[in-house]
């Protein structure tokens, strides 16, 4: 079998197509989480920091506010993925 045929067999397997769909959905979900973090969570956090803005909060020159925002985004995505994987395992759709 030629390389091209091998590639077609690989690329159009269900797993690869599923992975591509998951990647696109993940990118869209990341945008939702970023907006949630930037528009809802971090403005609330800004009320707690001394400067009144998490973006400009930089004790010692380190932009801790931006780091905290990125960590919150990661935690929201990780928790959502945890819920999806748990649901799939309960439904026995994932081994």
PDB file of N, CA, C and O in Angstrom, chain B, residues numbered from 101:
ATOM      1  N   UNK B 101       0.843  -1.173   0.000  1.00  0.00           N
ATOM      2  CA  UNK B 101       0.000   0.000   0.000  1.00  0.00           C
ATOM      3  C   UNK B 101       0.891   1.239   0.000  1.00  0.00           C
ATOM      4  O   UNK B 101       1.922   1.276   0.671  1.00  0.00           O
ATOM      5  N   UNK B 102       0.482   2.242  -0.755  1.00  0.00           N
ATOM      6  CA  UNK B 102       1.302   3.443  -0.864  1.00  0.00           C
ATOM      7  C   UNK B 102       1.150   4.312   0.382  1.00  0.00           C
ATOM      8  O   UNK B 102       0.239   4.123   1.189  1.00  0.00           O
ATOM      9  N   UNK B 103       2.041   5.242   0.512  1.00  0.00           N
ATOM     10  CA  UNK B 103       1.993   6.168   1.641  1.00  0.00           C
ATOM     11  C   UNK B 103       0.701   6.959   1.631  1.00  0.00           C
ATOM     12  O   UNK B 103       0.100   7.176   2.683  1.00  0.00           O
ATOM     13  N   UNK B 104       0.263   7.396   0.448  1.00  0.00           N
ATOM     14  CA  UNK B 104      -0.969   8.173   0.342  1.00  0.00           C
ATOM     15  C   UNK B 104      -2.168   7.358   0.830  1.00  0.00           C
ATOM     16  O   UNK B 104      -3.008   7.877   1.565  1.00  0.00           O
ATOM     17  N   UNK B 105      -2.252   6.105   0.435  1.00  0.00           N
ATOM     18  CA  UNK B 105      -3.347   5.251   0.885  1.00  0.00           C
ATOM     19  C   UNK B 105      -3.279   5.010   2.390  1.00  0.00           C
ATOM     20  O   UNK B 105      -4.305   5.011   3.070  1.00  0.00           O
ATOM     21  N   UNK B 106      -2.082   4.804   2.901  1.00  0.00           N
ATOM     22  CA  UNK B 106      -1.916   4.662   4.351  1.00  0.00           C
ATOM     23  C   UNK B 106      -2.411   5.903   5.075  1.00  0.00           C
ATOM     24  O   UNK B 106      -3.089   5.815   6.098  1.00  0.00           O
ATOM     25  N   UNK B 107      -2.061   7.061   4.527  1.00  0.00           N
ATOM     26  CA  UNK B 107      -2.487   8.316   5.140  1.00  0.00           C
ATOM     27  C   UNK B 107      -4.010   8.449   5.106  1.00  0.00           C
ATOM     28  O   UNK B 107      -4.608   8.852   6.103  1.00  0.00           O
ATOM     29  N   UNK B 108      -4.641   8.124   3.996  1.00  0.00           N
ATOM     30  CA  UNK B 108      -6.100   8.222   3.897  1.00  0.00           C
ATOM     31  C   UNK B 108      -6.779   7.314   4.916  1.00  0.00           C
ATOM     32  O   UNK B 108      -7.753   7.710   5.556  1.00  0.00           O
ATOM     33  N   UNK B 109      -6.265   6.104   5.063  1.00  0.00           N
ATOM     34  CA  UNK B 109      -6.837   5.177   6.041  1.00  0.00           C
ATOM     35  C   UNK B 109      -6.706   5.759   7.451  1.00  0.00           C
ATOM     36  O   UNK B 109      -7.640   5.699   8.250  1.00  0.00           O
ATOM     37  N   UNK B 110      -5.535   6.321   7.738  1.00  0.00           N
ATOM     38  CA  UNK B 110      -5.307   6.910   9.060  1.00  0.00           C
ATOM     39  C   UNK B 110      -6.169   8.153   9.275  1.00  0.00           C
ATOM     40  O   UNK B 110      -6.826   8.279  10.308  1.00  0.00           O
ATOM     41  N   UNK B 111      -6.172   9.065   8.313  1.00  0.00           N
ATOM     42  CA  UNK B 111      -6.820  10.369   8.483  1.00  0.00           C
ATOM     43  C   UNK B 111      -8.331  10.274   8.586  1.00  0.00           C
ATOM     44  O   UNK B 111      -8.959  11.116   9.228  1.00  0.00           O
ATOM     45  N   UNK B 112      -8.915   9.280   7.974  1.00  0.00           N
ATOM     46  CA  UNK B 112     -10.369   9.212   7.969  1.00  0.00           C
ATOM     47  C   UNK B 112     -10.925   8.141   8.894  1.00  0.00           C
ATOM     48  O   UNK B 112     -12.095   7.770   8.795  1.00  0.00           O
ATOM     49  N   UNK B 113     -10.086   7.651   9.787  1.00  0.00           N
ATOM     50  CA  UNK B 113     -10.574   6.784  10.856  1.00  0.00           C
ATOM     51  C   UNK B 113     -11.448   7.634  11.767  1.00  0.00           C
ATOM     52  O   UNK B 113     -11.288   8.853  11.838  1.00  0.00           O
ATOM     53  N   UNK B 114     -12.347   6.999  12.442  1.00  0.00           N
ATOM     54  CA  UNK B 114     -13.232   7.722  13.349  1.00  0.00           C
ATOM     55  C   UNK B 114     -12.479   8.480  14.415  1.00  0.00           C
ATOM     56  O   UNK B 114     -12.874   9.592  14.767  1.00  0.00           O
ATOM     57  N   UNK B 115     -11.402   7.914  14.945  1.00  0.00           N
ATOM     58  CA  UNK B 115     -10.668   8.571  16.028  1.00  0.00           C
ATOM     59  C   UNK B 115     -10.082   9.904  15.598  1.00  0.00           C
ATOM     60  O   UNK B 115     -10.118  10.871  16.359  1.00  0.00           O
ATOM     61  N   UNK B 116      -9.541   9.968  14.385  1.00  0.00           N
ATOM     62  CA  UNK B 116      -8.921  11.203  13.921  1.00  0.00           C
ATOM     63  C   UNK B 116      -9.976  12.263  13.672  1.00  0.00           C
ATOM     64  O   UNK B 116      -9.782  13.426  14.024  1.00  0.00           O
ATOM     65  N   UNK B 117     -11.090  11.874  13.070  1.00  0.00           N
ATOM     66  CA  UNK B 117     -12.173  12.827  12.831  1.00  0.00           C
ATOM     67  C   UNK B 117     -12.733  13.316  14.164  1.00  0.00           C
ATOM     68  O   UNK B 117     -12.990  14.509  14.324  1.00  0.00           O
ATOM     69  N   UNK B 118     -12.924  12.417  15.112  1.00  0.00           N
ATOM     70  CA  UNK B 118     -13.399  12.803  16.445  1.00  0.00           C
ATOM     71  C   UNK B 118     -12.436  13.785  17.103  1.00  0.00           C
ATOM     72  O   UNK B 118     -12.857  14.757  17.731  1.00  0.00           O
ATOM     73  N   UNK B 119     -11.153  13.525  16.953  1.00  0.00           N
ATOM     74  CA  UNK B 119     -10.147  14.416  17.522  1.00  0.00           C
ATOM     75  C   UNK B 119     -10.231  15.803  16.895  1.00  0.00           C
ATOM     76  O   UNK B 119     -10.117  16.808  17.597  1.00  0.00           O
ATOM     77  N   UNK B 120     -10.427  15.865  15.593  1.00  0.00           N
ATOM     78  CA  UNK B 120     -10.543  17.158  14.913  1.00  0.00           C
ATOM     79  C   UNK B 120     -11.766  17.922  15.404  1.00  0.00           C
ATOM     80  O   UNK B 120     -11.690  19.127  15.646  1.00  0.00           O
ATOM     81  N   UNK B 121     -12.876  17.240  15.549  1.00  0.00           N
ATOM     82  CA  UNK B 121     -14.091  17.882  16.057  1.00  0.00           C
ATOM     83  C   UNK B 121     -13.865  18.367  17.485  1.00  0.00           C
ATOM     84  O   UNK B 121     -14.259  19.481  17.831  1.00  0.00           O
ATOM     85  N   UNK B 122     -13.244  17.550  18.304  1.00  0.00           N
ATOM     86  CA  UNK B 122     -12.971  17.936  19.690  1.00  0.00           C
ATOM     87  C   UNK B 122     -12.061  19.154  19.758  1.00  0.00           C
ATOM     88  O   UNK B 122     -12.239  20.016  20.619  1.00  0.00           O
ATOM     89  N   UNK B 123     -11.098  19.230  18.867  1.00  0.00           N
ATOM     90  CA  UNK B 123     -10.195  20.371  18.834  1.00  0.00           C
ATOM     91  C   UNK B 123     -10.941  21.657  18.521  1.00  0.00           C
ATOM     92  O   UNK B 123     -10.705  22.682  19.161  1.00  0.00           O
ATOM     93  N   UNK B 124     -11.833  21.616  17.549  1.00  0.00           N
ATOM     94  CA  UNK B 124     -12.608  22.798  17.179  1.00  0.00           C
ATOM     95  C   UNK B 124     -13.542  23.202  18.315  1.00  0.00           C
ATOM     96  O   UNK B 124     -13.646  24.384  18.644  1.00  0.00           O
ATOM     97  N   UNK B 125     -14.213  22.236  18.909  1.00  0.00           N
ATOM     98  CA  UNK B 125     -15.111  22.539  20.026  1.00  0.00           C
ATOM     99  C   UNK B 125     -14.316  23.067  21.211  1.00  0.00           C
ATOM    100  O   UNK B 125     -14.762  23.989  21.895  1.00  0.00           O
ATOM    101  N   UNK B 126     -13.150  22.495  21.459  1.00  0.00           N
ATOM    102  CA  UNK B 126     -12.297  22.968  22.546  1.00  0.00           C
ATOM    103  C   UNK B 126     -11.860  24.408  22.344  1.00  0.00           C
ATOM    104  O   UNK B 126     -11.821  25.185  23.298  1.00  0.00           O
ATOM    105  N   UNK B 127     -11.532  24.771  21.113  1.00  0.00           N
ATOM    106  CA  UNK B 127     -11.148  26.157  20.828  1.00  0.00           C
ATOM    107  C   UNK B 127     -12.308  27.100  21.082  1.00  0.00           C
ATOM    108  O   UNK B 127     -12.123  28.179  21.645  1.00  0.00           O
ATOM    109  N   UNK B 128     -13.502  26.701  20.672  1.00  0.00           N
ATOM    110  CA  UNK B 128     -14.684  27.540  20.912  1.00  0.00           C
ATOM    111  C   UNK B 128     -14.970  27.642  22.408  1.00  0.00           C
ATOM    112  O   UNK B 128     -15.307  28.718  22.902  1.00  0.00           O
ATOM    113  N   UNK B 129     -14.840  26.537  23.126  1.00  0.00           N
ATOM    114  CA  UNK B 129     -15.085  26.547  24.567  1.00  0.00           C
ATOM    115  C   UNK B 129     -14.066  27.427  25.283  1.00  0.00           C
ATOM    116  O   UNK B 129     -14.399  28.115  26.248  1.00  0.00           O
ATOM    117  N   UNK B 130     -12.828  27.400  24.806  1.00  0.00           N
ATOM    118  CA  UNK B 130     -11.791  28.249  25.401  1.00  0.00           C
ATOM    119  C   UNK B 130     -12.173  29.713  25.280  1.00  0.00           C
ATOM    120  O   UNK B 130     -11.948  30.484  26.213  1.00  0.00           O
ATOM    121  N   UNK B 131     -12.742  30.113  24.158  1.00  0.00           N
ATOM    122  CA  UNK B 131     -13.180  31.498  23.968  1.00  0.00           C
ATOM    123  C   UNK B 131     -14.277  31.853  24.972  1.00  0.00           C
ATOM    124  O   UNK B 131     -14.278  32.953  25.524  1.00  0.00           O
ATOM    125  N   UNK B 132     -15.199  30.939  25.207  1.00  0.00           N
ATOM    126  CA  UNK B 132     -16.268  31.178  26.183  1.00  0.00           C
ATOM    127  C   UNK B 132     -15.680  31.340  27.580  1.00  0.00           C
ATOM    128  O   UNK B 132     -16.067  32.244  28.321  1.00  0.00           O
ATOM    129  N   UNK B 133     -14.749  30.467  27.936  1.00  0.00           N
ATOM    130  CA  UNK B 133     -14.137  30.549  29.267  1.00  0.00           C
ATOM    131  C   UNK B 133     -13.330  31.836  29.410  1.00  0.00           C
ATOM    132  O   UNK B 133     -13.360  32.469  30.465  1.00  0.00           O
ATOM    133  N   UNK B 134     -12.613  32.229  28.366  1.00  0.00           N
ATOM    134  CA  UNK B 134     -11.838  33.469  28.413  1.00  0.00           C
ATOM    135  C   UNK B 134     -12.763  34.663  28.629  1.00  0.00           C
ATOM    136  O   UNK B 134     -12.468  35.543  29.437  1.00  0.00           O
ATOM    137  N   UNK B 135     -13.864  34.691  27.916  1.00  0.00           N
ATOM    138  CA  UNK B 135     -14.829  35.779  28.080  1.00  0.00           C
ATOM    139  C   UNK B 135     -15.436  35.764  29.474  1.00  0.00           C
ATOM    140  O   UNK B 135     -15.582  36.816  30.097  1.00  0.00           O
ATOM    141  N   UNK B 136     -15.792  34.584  29.971  1.00  0.00           N
ATOM    142  CA  UNK B 136     -16.327  34.472  31.333  1.00  0.00           C
ATOM    143  C   UNK B 136     -15.324  35.001  32.344  1.00  0.00           C
ATOM    144  O   UNK B 136     -15.678  35.744  33.260  1.00  0.00           O
ATOM    145  N   UNK B 137     -14.075  34.611  32.168  1.00  0.00           N
ATOM    146  CA  UNK B 137     -13.033  35.061  33.085  1.00  0.00           C
ATOM    147  C   UNK B 137     -12.818  36.568  32.998  1.00  0.00           C
ATOM    148  O   UNK B 137     -12.778  37.254  34.019  1.00  0.00           O
ATOM    149  N   UNK B 138     -12.680  37.084  31.765  1.00  0.00           N
ATOM    150  CA  UNK B 138     -12.395  38.511  31.580  1.00  0.00           C
ATOM    151  C   UNK B 138     -13.573  39.410  31.928  1.00  0.00           C
ATOM    152  O   UNK B 138     -13.374  40.507  32.452  1.00  0.00           O
ATOM    153  N   UNK B 139     -14.798  38.968  31.647  1.00  0.00           N
ATOM    154  CA  UNK B 139     -15.962  39.838  31.812  1.00  0.00           C
ATOM    155  C   UNK B 139     -16.690  39.660  33.139  1.00  0.00           C
ATOM    156  O   UNK B 139     -17.396  40.566  33.582  1.00  0.00           O
ATOM    157  N   UNK B 140     -16.526  38.500  33.778  1.00  0.00           N
ATOM    158  CA  UNK B 140     -17.296  38.250  35.003  1.00  0.00           C
ATOM    159  C   UNK B 140     -16.392  38.028  36.218  1.00  0.00           C
ATOM    160  O   UNK B 140     -16.486  38.751  37.209  1.00  0.00           O
ATOM    161  N   UNK B 141     -15.524  37.030  36.133  1.00  0.00           N
ATOM    162  CA  UNK B 141     -14.745  36.628  37.311  1.00  0.00           C
ATOM    163  C   UNK B 141     -13.687  37.665  37.672  1.00  0.00           C
ATOM    164  O   UNK B 141     -13.589  38.072  38.830  1.00  0.00           O
ATOM    165  N   UNK B 142     -12.901  38.091  36.696  1.00  0.00           N
ATOM    166  CA  UNK B 142     -11.797  39.001  37.008  1.00  0.00           C
ATOM    167  C   UNK B 142     -12.258  40.401  37.432  1.00  0.00           C
ATOM    168  O   UNK B 142     -11.597  41.008  38.275  1.00  0.00           O
ATOM    169  N   UNK B 143     -13.362  40.947  36.890  1.00  0.00           N
ATOM    170  CA  UNK B 143     -13.835  42.218  37.457  1.00  0.00           C
ATOM    171  C   UNK B 143     -14.208  42.100  38.937  1.00  0.00           C
ATOM    172  O   UNK B 143     -13.997  43.032  39.713  1.00  0.00           O
ATOM    173  N   UNK B 144     -14.760  40.956  39.319  1.00  0.00           N
ATOM    174  CA  UNK B 144     -15.046  40.737  40.742  1.00  0.00           C
ATOM    175  C   UNK B 144     -13.745  40.656  41.533  1.00  0.00           C
ATOM    176  O   UNK B 144     -13.648  41.192  42.637  1.00  0.00           O
ATOM    177  N   UNK B 145     -12.747  39.984  40.965  1.00  0.00           N
ATOM    178  CA  UNK B 145     -11.438  39.876  41.605  1.00  0.00           C
ATOM    179  C   UNK B 145     -10.783  41.252  41.725  1.00  0.00           C
ATOM    180  O   UNK B 145     -10.074  41.523  42.695  1.00  0.00           O
ATOM    181  N   UNK B 146     -11.022  42.120  40.736  1.00  0.00           N
ATOM    182  CA  UNK B 146     -10.425  43.462  40.750  1.00  0.00           C
ATOM    183  C   UNK B 146     -10.850  44.254  41.984  1.00  0.00           C
ATOM    184  O   UNK B 146     -10.105  45.108  42.466  1.00  0.00           O
ATOM    185  N   UNK B 147     -12.029  43.975  42.486  1.00  0.00           N
ATOM    186  CA  UNK B 147     -12.509  44.672  43.688  1.00  0.00           C
ATOM    187  C   UNK B 147     -11.704  44.282  44.928  1.00  0.00           C
ATOM    188  O   UNK B 147     -11.726  44.993  45.933  1.00  0.00           O
ATOM    189  N   UNK B 148     -10.997  43.160  44.858  1.00  0.00           N
ATOM    190  CA  UNK B 148     -10.229  42.680  46.004  1.00  0.00           C
ATOM    191  C   UNK B 148      -8.777  43.133  46.006  1.00  0.00           C
ATOM    192  O   UNK B 148      -8.134  43.121  47.055  1.00  0.00           O
ATOM    193  N   UNK B 149      -8.243  43.537  44.846  1.00  0.00           N
ATOM    194  CA  UNK B 149      -6.834  43.908  44.777  1.00  0.00           C
ATOM    195  C   UNK B 149      -6.666  45.391  45.104  1.00  0.00           C
ATOM    196  O   UNK B 149      -7.569  46.188  44.851  1.00  0.00           O
ATOM    197  N   UNK B 150      -5.518  45.764  45.663  1.00  0.00           N
ATOM    198  CA  UNK B 150      -5.312  47.139  46.114  1.00  0.00           C
ATOM    199  C   UNK B 150      -5.398  48.189  45.002  1.00  0.00           C
ATOM    200  O   UNK B 150      -5.830  49.312  45.261  1.00  0.00           O
ATOM    201  N   UNK B 151      -4.998  47.853  43.773  1.00  0.00           N
ATOM    202  CA  UNK B 151      -5.002  48.853  42.703  1.00  0.00           C
ATOM    203  C   UNK B 151      -6.379  49.043  42.088  1.00  0.00           C
ATOM    204  O   UNK B 151      -6.598  50.011  41.359  1.00  0.00           O
ATOM    205  N   UNK B 152      -7.308  48.142  42.366  1.00  0.00           N
ATOM    206  CA  UNK B 152      -8.640  48.239  41.790  1.00  0.00           C
ATOM    207  C   UNK B 152      -8.744  47.612  40.412  1.00  0.00           C
ATOM    208  O   UNK B 152      -9.826  47.595  39.824  1.00  0.00           O
ATOM    209  N   UNK B 153      -7.644  47.098  39.887  1.00  0.00           N
ATOM    210  CA  UNK B 153      -7.655  46.448  38.588  1.00  0.00           C
ATOM    211  C   UNK B 153      -6.666  45.290  38.606  1.00  0.00           C
ATOM    212  O   UNK B 153      -5.493  45.471  38.936  1.00  0.00           O
ATOM    213  N   UNK B 154      -7.136  44.120  38.254  1.00  0.00           N
ATOM    214  CA  UNK B 154      -6.231  42.965  38.271  1.00  0.00           C
ATOM    215  C   UNK B 154      -5.154  43.087  37.203  1.00  0.00           C
ATOM    216  O   UNK B 154      -4.080  42.502  37.346  1.00  0.00           O
ATOM    217  N   UNK B 155      -5.419  43.839  36.129  1.00  0.00           N
ATOM    218  CA  UNK B 155      -4.444  43.976  35.051  1.00  0.00           C
ATOM    219  C   UNK B 155      -3.233  44.782  35.509  1.00  0.00           C
ATOM    220  O   UNK B 155      -2.100  44.465  35.146  1.00  0.00           O
ATOM    221  N   UNK B 156      -3.467  45.813  36.295  1.00  0.00           N
ATOM    222  CA  UNK B 156      -2.361  46.669  36.723  1.00  0.00           C
ATOM    223  C   UNK B 156      -1.771  46.246  38.054  1.00  0.00           C
ATOM    224  O   UNK B 156      -0.808  46.853  38.523  1.00  0.00           O
ATOM    225  N   UNK B 157      -2.331  45.217  38.670  1.00  0.00           N
ATOM    226  CA  UNK B 157      -1.813  44.758  39.961  1.00  0.00           C
ATOM    227  C   UNK B 157      -0.517  44.004  39.703  1.00  0.00           C
ATOM    228  O   UNK B 157      -0.523  42.893  39.172  1.00  0.00           O
ATOM    229  N   UNK B 158       0.596  44.625  40.089  1.00  0.00           N
ATOM    230  CA  UNK B 158       1.913  44.038  39.806  1.00  0.00           C
ATOM    231  C   UNK B 158       2.867  44.288  40.956  1.00  0.00           C
ATOM    232  O   UNK B 158       3.801  45.080  40.826  1.00  0.00           O
ATOM    233  N   UNK B 159       2.644  43.619  42.090  1.00  0.00           N
ATOM    234  CA  UNK B 159       3.580  43.803  43.195  1.00  0.00           C
ATOM    235  C   UNK B 159       4.955  43.264  42.820  1.00  0.00           C
ATOM    236  O   UNK B 159       5.088  42.120  42.383  1.00  0.00           O
ATOM    237  N   UNK B 160       5.958  44.085  42.993  1.00  0.00           N
ATOM    238  CA  UNK B 160       7.320  43.684  42.657  1.00  0.00           C
ATOM    239  C   UNK B 160       7.570  43.587  41.162  1.00  0.00           C
ATOM    240  O   UNK B 160       8.557  42.982  40.744  1.00  0.00           O
ATOM    241  N   UNK B 161       6.702  44.169  40.351  1.00  0.00           N
ATOM    242  CA  UNK B 161       6.878  44.147  38.902  1.00  0.00           C
ATOM    243  C   UNK B 161       6.356  42.895  38.229  1.00  0.00           C
ATOM    244  O   UNK B 161       6.414  42.777  37.005  1.00  0.00           O
ATOM    245  N   UNK B 162       5.846  41.958  39.014  1.00  0.00           N
ATOM    246  CA  UNK B 162       5.300  40.718  38.453  1.00  0.00           C
ATOM    247  C   UNK B 162       3.799  40.916  38.279  1.00  0.00           C
ATOM    248  O   UNK B 162       3.100  41.278  39.225  1.00  0.00           O
ATOM    249  N   UNK B 163       3.313  40.678  37.077  1.00  0.00           N
ATOM    250  CA  UNK B 163       1.884  40.883  36.797  1.00  0.00           C
ATOM    251  C   UNK B 163       1.072  39.695  37.319  1.00  0.00           C
ATOM    252  O   UNK B 163       0.657  38.817  36.563  1.00  0.00           O
ATOM    253  N   UNK B 164       0.865  39.699  38.611  1.00  0.00           N
ATOM    254  CA  UNK B 164       0.155  38.591  39.250  1.00  0.00           C
ATOM    255  C   UNK B 164      -1.287  38.500  38.807  1.00  0.00           C
ATOM    256  O   UNK B 164      -1.838  37.403  38.713  1.00  0.00           O
ATOM    257  N   UNK B 165      -1.909  39.634  38.533  1.00  0.00           N
ATOM    258  CA  UNK B 165      -3.308  39.621  38.110  1.00  0.00           C
ATOM    259  C   UNK B 165      -3.506  38.835  36.828  1.00  0.00           C
ATOM    260  O   UNK B 165      -4.447  38.047  36.726  1.00  0.00           O
ATOM    261  N   UNK B 166      -2.635  39.036  35.847  1.00  0.00           N
ATOM    262  CA  UNK B 166      -2.751  38.297  34.585  1.00  0.00           C
ATOM    263  C   UNK B 166      -2.499  36.810  34.798  1.00  0.00           C
ATOM    264  O   UNK B 166      -3.160  35.971  34.186  1.00  0.00           O
ATOM    265  N   UNK B 167      -1.545  36.484  35.667  1.00  0.00           N
ATOM    266  CA  UNK B 167      -1.280  35.086  35.982  1.00  0.00           C
ATOM    267  C   UNK B 167      -2.483  34.444  36.663  1.00  0.00           C
ATOM    268  O   UNK B 167      -2.864  33.322  36.329  1.00  0.00           O
ATOM    269  N   UNK B 168      -3.070  35.144  37.599  1.00  0.00           N
ATOM    270  CA  UNK B 168      -4.247  34.604  38.300  1.00  0.00           C
ATOM    271  C   UNK B 168      -5.393  34.403  37.320  1.00  0.00           C
ATOM    272  O   UNK B 168      -6.120  33.413  37.409  1.00  0.00           O
ATOM    273  N   UNK B 169      -5.562  35.348  36.374  1.00  0.00           N
ATOM    274  CA  UNK B 169      -6.599  35.195  35.352  1.00  0.00           C
ATOM    275  C   UNK B 169      -6.383  33.952  34.505  1.00  0.00           C
ATOM    276  O   UNK B 169      -7.329  33.216  34.225  1.00  0.00           O
ATOM    277  N   UNK B 170      -5.146  33.714  34.098  1.00  0.00           N
ATOM    278  CA  UNK B 170      -4.825  32.528  33.292  1.00  0.00           C
ATOM    279  C   UNK B 170      -5.053  31.243  34.088  1.00  0.00           C
ATOM    280  O   UNK B 170      -5.520  30.242  33.545  1.00  0.00           O
ATOM    281  N   UNK B 171      -4.722  31.282  35.370  1.00  0.00           N
ATOM    282  CA  UNK B 171      -4.934  30.103  36.225  1.00  0.00           C
ATOM    283  C   UNK B 171      -6.423  29.818  36.372  1.00  0.00           C
ATOM    284  O   UNK B 171      -6.843  28.662  36.323  1.00  0.00           O
ATOM    285  N   UNK B 172      -7.222  30.870  36.553  1.00  0.00           N
ATOM    286  CA  UNK B 172      -8.667  30.681  36.672  1.00  0.00           C
ATOM    287  C   UNK B 172      -9.234  30.092  35.384  1.00  0.00           C
ATOM    288  O   UNK B 172     -10.064  29.184  35.437  1.00  0.00           O
ATOM    289  N   UNK B 173      -8.801  30.592  34.232  1.00  0.00           N
ATOM    290  CA  UNK B 173      -9.252  30.037  32.959  1.00  0.00           C
ATOM    291  C   UNK B 173      -8.900  28.560  32.861  1.00  0.00           C
ATOM    292  O   UNK B 173      -9.731  27.747  32.457  1.00  0.00           O
ATOM    293  N   UNK B 174      -7.672  28.209  33.228  1.00  0.00           N
ATOM    294  CA  UNK B 174      -7.249  26.812  33.180  1.00  0.00           C
ATOM    295  C   UNK B 174      -8.119  25.945  34.090  1.00  0.00           C
ATOM    296  O   UNK B 174      -8.541  24.859  33.695  1.00  0.00           O
ATOM    297  N   UNK B 175      -8.386  26.422  35.303  1.00  0.00           N
ATOM    298  CA  UNK B 175      -9.172  25.635  36.251  1.00  0.00           C
ATOM    299  C   UNK B 175     -10.599  25.424  35.758  1.00  0.00           C
ATOM    300  O   UNK B 175     -11.161  24.344  35.940  1.00  0.00           O
ATOM    301  N   UNK B 176     -11.191  26.442  35.136  1.00  0.00           N
ATOM    302  CA  UNK B 176     -12.550  26.290  34.610  1.00  0.00           C
ATOM    303  C   UNK B 176     -12.566  25.253  33.495  1.00  0.00           C
ATOM    304  O   UNK B 176     -13.445  24.393  33.460  1.00  0.00           O
ATOM    305  N   UNK B 177     -11.595  25.331  32.583  1.00  0.00           N
ATOM    306  CA  UNK B 177     -11.530  24.357  31.484  1.00  0.00           C
ATOM    307  C   UNK B 177     -11.264  22.958  32.024  1.00  0.00           C
ATOM    308  O   UNK B 177     -11.906  21.999  31.597  1.00  0.00           O
ATOM    309  N   UNK B 178     -10.335  22.833  32.949  1.00  0.00           N
ATOM    310  CA  UNK B 178     -10.013  21.518  33.518  1.00  0.00           C
ATOM    311  C   UNK B 178     -11.218  20.921  34.227  1.00  0.00           C
ATOM    312  O   UNK B 178     -11.476  19.723  34.108  1.00  0.00           O
ATOM    313  N   UNK B 179     -11.962  21.745  34.965  1.00  0.00           N
ATOM    314  CA  UNK B 179     -13.146  21.244  35.670  1.00  0.00           C
ATOM    315  C   UNK B 179     -14.228  20.819  34.684  1.00  0.00           C
ATOM    316  O   UNK B 179     -14.878  19.792  34.880  1.00  0.00           O
ATOM    317  N   UNK B 180     -14.423  21.599  33.630  1.00  0.00           N
ATOM    318  CA  UNK B 180     -15.420  21.230  32.617  1.00  0.00           C
ATOM    319  C   UNK B 180     -15.041  19.916  31.941  1.00  0.00           C
ATOM    320  O   UNK B 180     -15.901  19.064  31.715  1.00  0.00           O
ATOM    321  N   UNK B 181     -13.769  19.749  31.619  1.00  0.00           N
ATOM    322  CA  UNK B 181     -13.322  18.491  31.017  1.00  0.00           C
ATOM    323  C   UNK B 181     -13.495  17.328  31.986  1.00  0.00           C
ATOM    324  O   UNK B 181     -13.870  16.229  31.577  1.00  0.00           O
ATOM    325  N   UNK B 182     -13.226  17.563  33.256  1.00  0.00           N
ATOM    326  CA  UNK B 182     -13.437  16.537  34.271  1.00  0.00           C
ATOM    327  C   UNK B 182     -14.901  16.097  34.291  1.00  0.00           C
ATOM    328  O   UNK B 182     -15.196  14.904  34.346  1.00  0.00           O
ATOM    329  N   UNK B 183     -15.812  17.068  34.246  1.00  0.00           N
ATOM    330  CA  UNK B 183     -17.239  16.741  34.247  1.00  0.00           C
ATOM    331  C   UNK B 183     -17.629  15.936  33.007  1.00  0.00           C
ATOM    332  O   UNK B 183     -18.399  14.982  33.110  1.00  0.00           O
ATOM    333  N   UNK B 184     -17.110  16.308  31.844  1.00  0.00           N
ATOM    334  CA  UNK B 184     -17.428  15.589  30.609  1.00  0.00           C
ATOM    335  C   UNK B 184     -16.889  14.164  30.668  1.00  0.00           C
ATOM    336  O   UNK B 184     -17.608  13.221  30.338  1.00  0.00           O
ATOM    337  N   UNK B 185     -15.633  13.992  31.085  1.00  0.00           N
ATOM    338  CA  UNK B 185     -15.041  12.657  31.158  1.00  0.00           C
ATOM    339  C   UNK B 185     -15.781  11.805  32.177  1.00  0.00           C
ATOM    340  O   UNK B 185     -16.031  10.627  31.925  1.00  0.00           O
ATOM    341  N   UNK B 186     -16.133  12.375  33.317  1.00  0.00           N
ATOM    342  CA  UNK B 186     -16.887  11.640  34.326  1.00  0.00           C
ATOM    343  C   UNK B 186     -18.237  11.195  33.783  1.00  0.00           C
ATOM    344  O   UNK B 186     -18.656  10.057  33.994  1.00  0.00           O
ATOM    345  N   UNK B 187     -18.918  12.103  33.079  1.00  0.00           N
ATOM    346  CA  UNK B 187     -20.213  11.774  32.489  1.00  0.00           C
ATOM    347  C   UNK B 187     -20.069  10.652  31.462  1.00  0.00           C
ATOM    348  O   UNK B 187     -20.876   9.723  31.437  1.00  0.00           O
ATOM    349  N   UNK B 188     -19.040  10.739  30.614  1.00  0.00           N
ATOM    350  CA  UNK B 188     -18.830   9.702  29.609  1.00  0.00           C
ATOM    351  C   UNK B 188     -18.524   8.352  30.251  1.00  0.00           C
ATOM    352  O   UNK B 188     -18.981   7.316  29.768  1.00  0.00           O
ATOM    353  N   UNK B 189     -17.759   8.360  31.330  1.00  0.00           N
ATOM    354  CA  UNK B 189     -17.453   7.101  32.021  1.00  0.00           C
ATOM    355  C   UNK B 189     -18.707   6.502  32.637  1.00  0.00           C
ATOM    356  O   UNK B 189     -18.904   5.288  32.592  1.00  0.00           O
ATOM    357  N   UNK B 190     -19.549   7.339  33.207  1.00  0.00           N
ATOM    358  CA  UNK B 190     -20.796   6.823  33.799  1.00  0.00           C
ATOM    359  C   UNK B 190     -21.722   6.250  32.737  1.00  0.00           C
ATOM    360  O   UNK B 190     -22.434   5.276  32.979  1.00  0.00           O
ATOM    361  N   UNK B 191     -21.708   6.853  31.581  1.00  0.00           N
ATOM    362  CA  UNK B 191     -22.544   6.366  30.484  1.00  0.00           C
ATOM    363  C   UNK B 191     -21.873   5.204  29.755  1.00  0.00           C
ATOM    364  O   UNK B 191     -22.429   4.644  28.810  1.00  0.00           O
ATOM    365  N   UNK B 192     -20.677   4.853  30.205  1.00  0.00           N
ATOM    366  CA  UNK B 192     -19.881   3.762  29.628  1.00  0.00           C
ATOM    367  C   UNK B 192     -19.540   4.011  28.169  1.00  0.00           C
ATOM    368  O   UNK B 192     -19.411   3.077  27.377  1.00  0.00           O
ATOM    369  N   UNK B 193     -19.395   5.297  27.822  1.00  0.00           N
ATOM    370  CA  UNK B 193     -18.977   5.667  26.466  1.00  0.00           C
ATOM    371  C   UNK B 193     -17.472   5.815  26.378  1.00  0.00           C
ATOM    372  O   UNK B 193     -16.912   5.922  25.287  1.00  0.00           O
ATOM    373  N   UNK B 194     -16.816   5.820  27.536  1.00  0.00           N
ATOM    374  CA  UNK B 194     -15.380   5.971  27.589  1.00  0.00           C
ATOM    375  C   UNK B 194     -14.831   4.901  28.518  1.00  0.00           C
ATOM    376  O   UNK B 194     -15.380   4.669  29.595  1.00  0.00           O
ATOM    377  N   UNK B 195     -13.760   4.253  28.111  1.00  0.00           N
ATOM    378  CA  UNK B 195     -13.201   3.187  28.957  1.00  0.00           C
ATOM    379  C   UNK B 195     -12.159   3.712  29.887  1.00  0.00           C
ATOM    380  O   UNK B 195     -11.588   2.950  30.667  1.00  0.00           O
TER     381      UNK B 195
END
